[in-house]
Amino acid sequence: MRRIDGVNGPVSPDCATRRGPTGEPWPARTAAARASGASTPRVPEDGPAGGTRRRGARRAVRALRRATGATVTALVLVAGGTAAVAAPGTGAAGAGASGTAAAAACGVLAPGASAVAESAVRAACEQIGVWYTWGGGHGPEPGPTYGQVDPSDPASEHDPERLGFDCSGLVRYAYARATGRDLLPGNSGHQFQTPHAAARFGPERGTGPLLPGDLLAWGSGGAVHHIAVYLGAGRMVEARQSGTRITVSDVRLGGDYAGAVRIDAAAQQGTFSTWGTDVWTHTEPSTGSARVHRFGGPTRVRVQCQKHAETVTADGYTNDAWSYLPEYRAWITNIYIKGPAWLEGVPTCP
């Protein structure tokens, strides 16, 4: 499975199989194509009518210069191939569209969402034009980071030079801005299975019941590989794949669309905070078992139950209690969960 999202193991992105406009996978690059040097089919950055759009973009630049005297540094192509002008210093990478078609296309497009959800939408829309970068947005604190090369994707070769987000990094940042805390850490799968879910909507329900700020997910067999923020009116903002920028798209209901989740920012029962940096969870309550997920810094987690298992000594503490984190399907030593050695109000695992 091709991944675009960013956090399985140290930073093992998972954000999206490269897909066509309706959600179907792009044809695999064949051995013959590799031998001939042909590339895997991709949607051109400026669309099928790129020449016409580039000429329109150049006219937009000239008009902006005449009107404002501004120095125009880049052109950003947004949903539908519309050219938007990027002025210096906009967005996390200096590439966001300012006061033009990109900004107009992104926002709260329907009523009914909570104040937190609308704030998350606005925070995500502020990043329009910022680079998608594999693993981006998964530093100790929410925000843009430089990415890394995806060995399976030649388009990611410049991601280490690009400051930006992958899909779950953008979602994490948007809700952190909206709530003032790191509400949705982890990759797209962790976010879709968050304990902060007020409601869930199966794929068969389409966009009818959705509100701005809901999170849309794609995947199959319980494995989510891409996530985006719903705007309303059948539109979403997403960080989609290497070589592209954060943009507004039509919601893709075909293919492996897995449904949506509505976020409730209120703390859930059994929710605690980890502490420390680079703290690993494991498949079993033992440091010798396989690693599952790394917490780069303090993170809110839901603890389902706890048990006595392997004794661990770390950072001046010794404890044999381990907690199970259902959203991560993993165990963490209670040493790195804030609170007493044996967590109050948490049941014992069977």
ZAPA-869137 format. One record per residue (C-alpha): x, y, z; residue number from 0. Coordinates in steps of 0.2 Angstrom, whole numbers. Example, Ala and Ser with C-alpha at 12.3 -4.5 7.8 and 13.67 -1.06 7.14 Angstrom:
2
NODE      c1      c2      c3   num
NODE      62     -22      39     0
NODE      68      -5      36     1
//
This chain:
350
NODE      c1      c2      c3   num
NODE       0       0       0     0
NODE       7      17      -5     1
NODE       7      29      10     2
NODE       7      48      11     3
NODE       3      51      29     4
NODE      17      51      41     5
NODE      18      41      57     6
NODE      20      22      58     7
NODE      36      18      66     8
NODE      48      33      68     9
NODE      39      42      54    10
NODE      31      30      42    11
NODE      19      40      31    12
NODE       3      33      26    13
NODE      -8      47      18    14
NODE     -14      41       2    15
NODE     -12      28     -12    16
NODE      -9      39     -27    17
NODE     -26      40     -35    18
NODE     -35      48     -49    19
NODE     -48      62     -48    20
NODE     -62      50     -43    21
NODE     -52      40     -30    22
NODE     -47      26     -41    23
NODE     -29      20     -40    24
NODE     -17      26     -53    25
NODE     -11      12     -64    26
NODE       5       4     -57    27
NODE      21       8     -66    28
NODE      25      -7     -76    29
NODE      42     -15     -79    30
NODE      41     -10     -97    31
NODE      38       8     -92    32
NODE      52       8     -80    33
NODE      64       1     -93    34
NODE      58      14    -106    35
NODE      60      28     -93    36
NODE      41      32     -94    37
NODE      33      39     -79    38
NODE      18      33     -69    39
NODE       2      43     -76    40
NODE      -1      58     -65    41
NODE     -12      73     -66    42
NODE      -2      87     -72    43
NODE       1     101     -60    44
NODE      -8     113     -71    45
NODE     -21     101     -78    46
NODE     -25      95     -95    47
NODE     -27     113    -102    48
NODE     -10     119     -94    49
NODE      -5     131    -107    50
NODE     -21     141    -107    51
NODE     -20     142     -88    52
NODE      -2     147     -87    53
NODE      -6     161     -99    54
NODE     -21     166     -88    55
NODE      -9     165     -73    56
NODE       4     176     -81    57
NODE     -10     189     -84    58
NODE     -15     188     -66    59
NODE       3     192     -61    60
NODE       4     207     -72    61
NODE     -13     213     -66    62
NODE      -7     212     -48    63
NODE       9     221     -51    64
NODE       0     235     -59    65
NODE     -13     236     -45    66
NODE      -2     234     -30    67
NODE      16     235     -35    68
NODE      19     219     -26    69
NODE      33     207     -30    70
NODE      25     191     -35    71
NODE      35     175     -31    72
NODE      25     160     -36    73
NODE       9     154     -44    74
NODE      -2     142     -35    75
NODE     -14     131     -45    76
NODE     -30     128     -34    77
NODE     -45     117     -37    78
NODE     -51     116     -54    79
NODE     -35     123     -61    80
NODE     -38     141     -56    81
NODE     -22     151     -54    82
NODE     -19     160     -38    83
NODE      -5     172     -34    84
NODE       7     169     -20    85
NODE      15     184     -12    86
NODE      31     183      -1    87
NODE      29     177      16    88
NODE      12     169      15    89
NODE       9     151      22    90
NODE      21     141      31    91
NODE      33     139      16    92
NODE      29     156       9    93
NODE      18     148      -4    94
NODE       0     152       2    95
NODE     -12     161      -9    96
NODE     -17     178      -2    97
NODE     -34     186      -5    98
NODE     -36     177     -21    99
NODE     -45     162     -28   100
NODE     -37     150     -17   101
NODE     -42     159      -1   102
NODE     -60     161      -8   103
NODE     -61     143     -12   104
NODE     -57     137       6   105
NODE     -68     141      21   106
NODE     -83     136      31   107
NODE     -95     133      16   108
NODE    -111     127      26   109
NODE    -119     131      43   110
NODE    -121     120      58   111
NODE    -103     116      64   112
NODE     -97     120      81   113
NODE     -85     135      84   114
NODE     -71     123      87   115
NODE     -74     114      70   116
NODE     -76     131      61   117
NODE     -59     137      69   118
NODE     -51     120      63   119
NODE     -57     124      45   120
NODE     -50     141      45   121
NODE     -33     135      52   122
NODE     -32     122      38   123
NODE     -37     135      25   124
NODE     -23     146      30   125
NODE     -11     133      24   126
NODE     -18     133       6   127
NODE      -3     133      -6   128
NODE      10     126       7   129
NODE      19     110       1   130
NODE      13      93       4   131
NODE      28      84      12   132
NODE      29      66      17   133
NODE      30      65      36   134
NODE      27      84      38   135
NODE      18      90      53   136
NODE      24      77      65   137
NODE      36      86      76   138
NODE      36      87      95   139
NODE      23     101      93   140
NODE       9     103      79   141
NODE      15     113      64   142
NODE      24     112      48   143
NODE      41     102      47   144
NODE      52      96      33   145
NODE      48      79      26   146
NODE      58      64      21   147
NODE      59      54       5   148
NODE      47      40       2   149
NODE      57      26      -5   150
NODE      42      20     -15   151
NODE      38      37     -23   152
NODE      50      46     -34   153
NODE      40      62     -33   154
NODE      45      64     -14   155
NODE      63      67     -18   156
NODE      62      85     -14   157
NODE      51      83       2   158
NODE      66      85      14   159
NODE      68     102       7   160
NODE      50     107       8   161
NODE      42     114      24   162
NODE      24     108      25   163
NODE      12      94      30   164
NODE       6      77      26   165
NODE     -13      74      27   166
NODE     -13      69      46   167
NODE       0      82      50   168
NODE     -12      95      43   169
NODE     -27      88      52   170
NODE     -17      88      68   171
NODE     -11     106      66   172
NODE     -29     112      62   173
NODE     -37     105      78   174
NODE     -22     110      88   175
NODE     -25     128      83   176
NODE     -43     127      86   177
NODE     -42     119     103   178
NODE     -25     125     110   179
NODE     -20     107     113   180
NODE     -13      93     103   181
NODE     -30      84     101   182
NODE     -26      73      86   183
NODE      -9      66      86   184
NODE      -3      51      76   185
NODE      -7      46      58   186
NODE     -23      46      49   187
NODE     -29      29      56   188
NODE     -26      36      74   189
NODE     -36      51      70   190
NODE     -50      42      62   191
NODE     -51      31      78   192
NODE     -49      45      90   193
NODE     -58      44     107   194
NODE     -63      62     103   195
NODE     -77      57      91   196
NODE     -94      64      94   197
NODE    -102      55      79   198
NODE     -97      43      65   199
NODE    -104      42      47   200
NODE    -102      27      36   201
NODE     -97      29      17   202
NODE    -115      24      12   203
NODE    -121      41      19   204
NODE    -111      52       8   205
NODE    -109      70      12   206
NODE    -127      73      17   207
NODE    -125      73      36   208
NODE    -108      81      36   209
NODE    -103      97      44   210
NODE     -88     108      41   211
NODE     -73     102      51   212
NODE     -78      83      50   213
NODE     -64      72      45   214
NODE     -65      62      29   215
NODE     -55      46      28   216
NODE     -50      33      14   217
NODE     -44      16      17   218
NODE     -50      -2      18   219
NODE     -49     -17      30   220
NODE     -48      -6      45   221
NODE     -32       3      38   222
NODE     -34      21      34   223
NODE     -21      29      23   224
NODE     -28      47      19   225
NODE     -38      60      29   226
NODE     -45      77      25   227
NODE     -55      91      32   228
NODE     -73      94      26   229
NODE     -78     112      21   230
NODE     -96     109      17   231
NODE    -105     109      -1   232
NODE     -96      94      -6   233
NODE     -78     101      -4   234
NODE     -63      97       7   235
NODE     -46     104      11   236
NODE     -32      91      10   237
NODE     -13      88       9   238
NODE     -14      74      -4   239
NODE       3      68     -11   240
NODE      21      73     -14   241
NODE      24      86     -28   242
NODE       8      95     -24   243
NODE       2     108     -12   244
NODE     -12     109       1   245
NODE     -28     113      -9   246
NODE     -47     112     -10   247
NODE     -54      97     -19   248
NODE     -71      89     -22   249
NODE     -75      75     -10   250
NODE     -71      58     -18   251
NODE     -84      46     -12   252
NODE     -79      32     -24   253
NODE     -65      20     -22   254
NODE     -60      16      -4   255
NODE     -69      31       4   256
NODE     -71      24      22   257
NODE     -83      37      30   258
NODE     -81      52      41   259
NODE     -80      57      60   260
NODE     -85      72      69   261
NODE     -73      79      82   262
NODE     -78      83     100   263
NODE     -65      93     109   264
NODE     -71      89     126   265
NODE     -59      77     137   266
NODE     -65      59     137   267
NODE     -66      48     152   268
NODE     -50      38     154   269
NODE     -40      52     145   270
NODE     -22      55     152   271
NODE      -7      64     146   272
NODE      10      56     142   273
NODE      26      65     146   274
NODE      44      64     140   275
NODE      50      64     122   276
NODE      53      50     109   277
NODE      42      38     120   278
NODE      38      21     111   279
NODE      22      10     113   280
NODE      24      -9     110   281
NODE      13     -23     104   282
NODE      14     -31     121   283
NODE      17     -25     139   284
NODE      36     -28     137   285
NODE      50     -17     130   286
NODE      56     -32     121   287
NODE      41     -33     110   288
NODE      39     -24      93   289
NODE      37      -5      93   290
NODE      21       2      87   291
NODE      21      21      89   292
NODE      32      35      95   293
NODE      26      50     105   294
NODE      37      64     100   295
NODE      32      74     115   296
NODE      17      75     128   297
NODE       1      68     120   298
NODE     -17      66     126   299
NODE     -21      47     125   300
NODE     -36      36     131   301
NODE     -32      22     142   302
NODE     -44       7     141   303
NODE     -36      -4     155   304
NODE     -20      -7     164   305
NODE     -10     -22     171   306
NODE       5     -28     180   307
NODE      18     -35     168   308
NODE      37     -32     164   309
NODE      46     -21     177   310
NODE      54      -5     168   311
NODE      66       7     175   312
NODE      68      23     165   313
NODE      71      42     169   314
NODE      73      38     188   315
NODE      57      28     190   316
NODE      53      10     191   317
NODE      36       2     188   318
NODE      28     -14     182   319
NODE      12      -6     177   320
NODE       7      -5     159   321
NODE      -8       4     150   322
NODE     -17      -2     135   323
NODE     -21      12     122   324
NODE     -35       6     111   325
NODE     -33      20      97   326
NODE     -15      14      95   327
NODE     -18      -4      98   328
NODE      -2      -4     109   329
NODE       4      -4     127   330
NODE      14      10     136   331
NODE      23       9     152   332
NODE      14      19     166   333
NODE      31      28     169   334
NODE      27      39     154   335
NODE       9      43     159   336
NODE       6      58     171   337
NODE      -2      52     187   338
NODE       1      39     200   339
NODE      11      23     196   340
NODE      -6      14     196   341
NODE     -19      25     187   342
NODE     -34      29     197   343
NODE     -51      25     189   344
NODE     -44      14     176   345
NODE     -49      -5     176   346
NODE     -37     -19     177   347
NODE     -35     -28     160   348
NODE     -41     -46     159   349
//
